[in-house]
Amino acid sequence: MTAYKEECKKLLKSKAKVYIVDYNKDSGKYEVFERIVVGVFCSKNGRNNVWGVNFDKPIPGECYGATYNSLYFSKTEAIKKNKEFNLNVTKKRLAETESEELELLKRK
């Protein structure tokens, strides 16, 4: 299985702006970081390949990338959704369009 391979390649081709939510231990709060996609990576997980993107600059903790399913495409929605879902950022992501969301649901 190649989860989100084509989606990641599309983000790279368009040099997309993405948002990542990360917890700051010092302040005790979640922060939203805006980054530009500059690369694509694939990680092996058992029989599955999990795809993600690399950023133009790291988020705190020297993290230069994130898997596709942990990305957000709007800062406002990243903040709103993370409040709604108790800041469970690893299981939720926003679709760019309603049709993309439907396509993702079909793939599951």
BELTACOR-V300478 format. One line per field, one symbol per residue. ss: DSSP state (@ for helix, = for strand, . for the rest). phi: phi as a letter, one per 40 degrees, with the letter a starting at -180 (. if undefined). burial: I if it has 24 or more other ideal C-beta (glycine too) atoms within 12 Angstrom, else O. A space follows every 50 residues. Layout:
ss = ???
phi = ???
burial = ???
//
This chain:
ss = .==.@@@@@@@@@...========....=================..=== =========...=====@@@.=..@@@@@@@@@@.............@@@ @@@@@@@.
phi = .bcgdcccccccdcfccbbbbbcbcccgbcbbbbbbcbabbbbcbgccbb cabcbcaccdgfcbaacdcbcbbaccccccccccbffcccbbabccaccc cccccccc
burial = OOIIIOIIOOIIOOOIOIIIIIOOOOOOOIIIIIIOIOOIIOOOOOOOOI IIIIIOOOIOOOOOIIIIIIIIIOOOOIOOIIOOOOOOIOOIIIOOOOOO OOOOOOOO
//
